[in-house]
Structures are given as C-alpha cells and as structure tokens.
C-alpha cells in the first residue's frame, strides 16, 4: 500500500470517535454495557412451555394480577401489547391438555420432541417484534383448517379429540405455540430489560463469523469496487458489524468505511477491528473459571472423573440415576467418558437442587449449584436435555447463543452460533469442539 494512503488512514483514524482495538486476555468476559442496572438472568432461546408460563405468571404479577386471565387486564396496552397472541396460545394449550387427558401414556400428543428439535442458525436468525408476531398469528390462523381456527378463537367449544388429521393439528398447533412463546418473551422479558438487550448488540458476532469464512477476502477487500452490488452490500454489512463490536456506534463506522472505500484500503478497516471481534466470538466457546476437582490424567486418557454431591431425601435414588445416566451418556466422545463419582462435598463439588417454578440455571459459569424446576417430570426430554446442558456450565462452558434488540430494525434478533453444539442449542449435542476444549483445559499429561 502506498505510504501516502497509509498516512491518510492514520490521520483519519485519530479523528474518529471510537474505542481502540485492544488486545484482551484470553479469559476476558465480554458483556454488554447497559445503561440500566437491571439485567436478565441467562434466558435460553429454547425454553419449554412450562418455563414460558412461569415467565408469564411473573409478568402478570408485575401487572397486578395473580392469575393467567389476561382478559382481566382489558384491551392490549403498552404493558401487554401482545395479549391476544398469548390468550390464543393459552387456549391452544388448554385444548391440548384436554385431548391428552383422554389418551393413555405413550399416545399423548406434544408440539415438540427430540426428533423435532430445530435450532436457530446464525445465517437464518429469528427476528421478531410486536408487528411481526401479530402478522405471524394472523397468517397462522388463516392457514389452519376452519374448525381449528373457530375453536382457538372461542367460536366453538374445545373438543377432547382431534377433529382434523393429527399431523395437521400438530403442525398448526405448534405454530400457535411458538407465537405464544415469542409473545410472552417479548412482553415479559424484552420490554422489561430493553436497554440491556440494546446494549447486547455489541456482542453480535455475525460479522466476524462470516468474514473468517469468506473466500478470497483479501482480494475482495482490495477490489471492492469491482464486486457486484449485492456482494458489496453483504461485505459492507459484515465489516460494519465488526466495527460496531468496538465502537457500539455505527456512525463513525460508516464514516471510516466510506473514507477507506474511496481510498481502496478496506483491508485496513478489517485489520483494525478483527481482533476484538474475534475475541468476542471466542468468548462464546472458551472455558471460564476452570475447575480443580476433575481427575483426568495420563493414567487413563479415555476416562475423566468428577466428584458430585449425592442427592438425599425423597426419590434420591431416582434423582441420582437421572443425573448419572444423562450426564454420562451425553459427555462422552469416541471412547472417552466422563464419570460422576457420588462422594462430593457441598459447596466444593457440583450438586443439584430442585426448586419450584424456576428456570433451570447454574449459580455461575464454573459454579457448583445446578438448580432445576421441581415441577418438571424427569422423564421429559426437555428436562433431560437441560441437565446435560447445565452441566456444561459447571465445567466452565458459556452459552453460545445471542439475543439482542436492533434499534435500526426495531426488532429482536436471536441466533445460535452452532446449532449442532450442546451449549448453543437444544438441537445440539456433545461434539468434537467441546471435547477438544475439555482436553486442552483439564487433561494432565503425567511425566
């Protein structure tokens, strides 16, 4: 690059109102800088209906009601603008429960299952706001059979049998269920913590994700003007995204981008912002707060051991079997196994607690206390997946999904960075990436 161009870039950069592209320690935790002190607990993108109903109950209490009778609140308002979507969704669940009350075990109907797991890929993020949710509801009502629509809208009574082909009932009922969940999420969580979700946009890693996979990136940056308009727009969007990771302000990003585009020096733009963006990206996957109680050494490289506090009280043997079977089944890879040893000590080693009406969680990344919902049957797939996922947090793995509010699009954006990964998505499983990170952190080679 010509010395004059480099000099111009240096002077221009000094004039920018932006944060420097710092190099951070490997274990840096990148969190949004919210103007609000209120921040939400880590809220999985794949909550089940029981968890969403708890969120709704809490939201109703905030609005002065101790029931789920949303109609008592009156017409939709700024506090609960998606009440119609939620009411129809609740009626949909009432209908499902009535139908299932007449069916024997093994034949009960569900809108979700292990085989129907779907993630939210980073290249196809989920976008929603009040208008989008309302449009999806109207579209779903239009597409379903008339008798189903009449029942959901209250024009006909609930039936204890499915009046249409089962596959159609599950499809349309599942759509309404998803709409209800998003309505509860938007009204009960996003609006409450909106400033935090706006700040969380600074952790959007789509730009660096796609730029690192971009073929011939260096050449395309150097010959940007020769690219098709569609490719230019796509590349510009990714570049502005990595700039936003640093500046949290698109205006200086656009100014710098346009200046360097005129100079034919966009590779300098990428070089300036790629480091911080890559570190934010890596922070979704790197183990934090590694444990000291894992025994995995050269004595037996195919087996690792971790002490676990033995459950006590009612159904303790059932709970122990639930913990051991799920964790040990999931946390294994190509002949390697992680084994639980139930001789752990409280406050030192991992333990499980069952509490009513909670969203499952671990007290912190690398923490010991796994809290599970005592109202959820251990036989449910979602509960079994949850203990497998939450145990990942015990080992130091963070969640690798993101949700934020985009003020430019006036919508919430959600995605899972890798839908095949246990820590990103309920569609994911233990994989090579997780194993490699575990081995790098915990395997001790005897010398």
Secondary structure, 3 states (H helix, E strand, C coil): CCHHHHHHHHHHHHHCCCCCCCCCCCCCCCCCCCCCCCCCCCCCCCCCHHHHHHHHHHHHHHCCCCCCCHHHHCCCCCCCCCHHHHHHHHHHHHHHHHHHHCCCCCCCCCCCCHHHCCCCECCCCEEECHHHHHHHHHHHHHHCCHHHHHHHCCCCCCCCCCCCCHHHHHHHHHHHHHHHHHHHHHHHHHCCCHHHHHHHHHHCCHHHHHHCCCCCHHHHHHCHHHCCHHHHHHHHHHHHHHHHHHHCCHHHHHHHHHHHHHHCCHHHHHHHHHHHHHHHHHHCCCCCCCCCCEECECCCCCEEEEEECCCCCCCHHHHHHHHHHHHHHHCEECCEEEEEECCCCCCCCEEEEEECCCCCEECCCCCCEEEEECCCCCCCHHHHHHHHHHHHHHCCCCCCEEEEEECCCCEEEEEECCCCECCCCCCCECCHHHHHHHHHHHCECCC
